């Protein structure tokens, strides 16, 4: 994936990562009154969070093998 080079693209990548991080956190520790996440839901949250983190890395030009 080519690295976005403008501030707006970097900001969007950061926002997407923050949303994925929050979703993962809620899956790992559900808020009061929410059911626990299923193994499938947890796996999906981890996959989405990893993908969004990879986008942030690319947006800021950090090599993936670092």
N, C-alpha and C positions, 0 to 999 in steps of 0.2 A: 504494500500500500504506500503510495507516495505521501510524504509528510506535508501536511498543510502548512503554508508559510505565512498566514495572516492571523492577526490577533483574534478575529471572530471565530475562525476554525479552531484555534487553540482553546478559546473559551467554551465552545460547544463540546469539544472533546472532554474538557474538565467537568462540565455539567453532566454529561452522560456518565462519566466515571463516578461522580458523586451520587447520582441516582442509583447506579448499579451497586455501589458500596452500601448505600442505605438499605436497598432491597436485600442484599446478602445479610446484613446485620439483623434485619427483621426476621429473616428465615432462620438464622442461627439462634436468636433469642426473640421469639415472638412477643409482641406487646401483650399486655394483660387482655385476656378475652379472645385472643387469636389462637387458632389451633396450631400445633407444631407442624413444621414443614415436612413433607414426605421426602424420602430419599431422592426421588426424581426431581422435586422442586429444588432441593439443595444443589443437586448436580447442575441444574439449569442456571441457578443463581451464580455458582462458581464459574461456569462457562461464560456467562454474560459479563461478569465482573472482569474476567481475564481478557476478554475481547475489548472491553472499554479501556482497560489499563494499557493494552497494546496500542490502542488508538491515541491515548495521551502520550505514550512514549514516542510514537511516530510523529505526532504533532509538534513535539518539542525537539525532534531530531536526535533522540537518544537511541543508540543501536540496540537491537533486541538481544544480541549475544553478550551484552554487558553484564 
